[in-house]
Amino acid sequence: MPLDFNEIRQLLVTIAQTDITEIVLKSDDLELTVRKTLPGHVDVGNVASSVALPPPPPPTSQVVPAPTETFVNRRLENNVPPAGTSIPAPPPPIVQQKLVEVPSPMVGTFYRAPAPNESPFVEVGDRVRSGQTVCIIEAMKLMNEIETEVSGQVVEILVQNGEPVEYGQPLLRINPD
């Protein structure tokens, strides 16, 4: 019986709250290994899973005509490399190194405010101090207040209210003092 995403998420939250340091689940179509590296945290980077897929269909032989000289020349004129030429990947976006991300310490649901009809803990542009609550993560019907470890200005909120979040996922960015 395969596990669905919510069951896996709930399993990770449960493991994070126990003294279990490693668990391996195996079935015909799934192998899941979870290792905890810090007390109370699951290292999602070490989660290894594989799904058994049916073998691909046998290849069919097709004859593809070679491109004509005119077609190749047109591709070069339009800055399109000829077929078989690799295109260099665009450079990664530049991220300001001095911004500090507040990561989610658990799997759960992100909430910006203490209650549905109340104002959010923080807004973009707000000044925060170390130890200040910036959001709530609900996990297994428990509301966990998430505090910032730095003082500074909130420059970006990366998650929408009510969205599910993963362990280690950045929630917001702060420009530290």
Secondary structure, 3 states (H helix, E strand, C coil): CCCCHHHHHHHHHHHHCCCCCEEEEECCCCEEEEECCECCECCHHHCEEECCCCCCCCCCCCCCCCCCHHHHHHHHHCCCCCCCCCCCCCCCCCCCCCCEEEECCCCEEEECCCCCCCCCCCCCCCEECCCCEEEEEEECCEEEEEECCCCEEEEEECCCCCCEECCCCEEEEEEEC
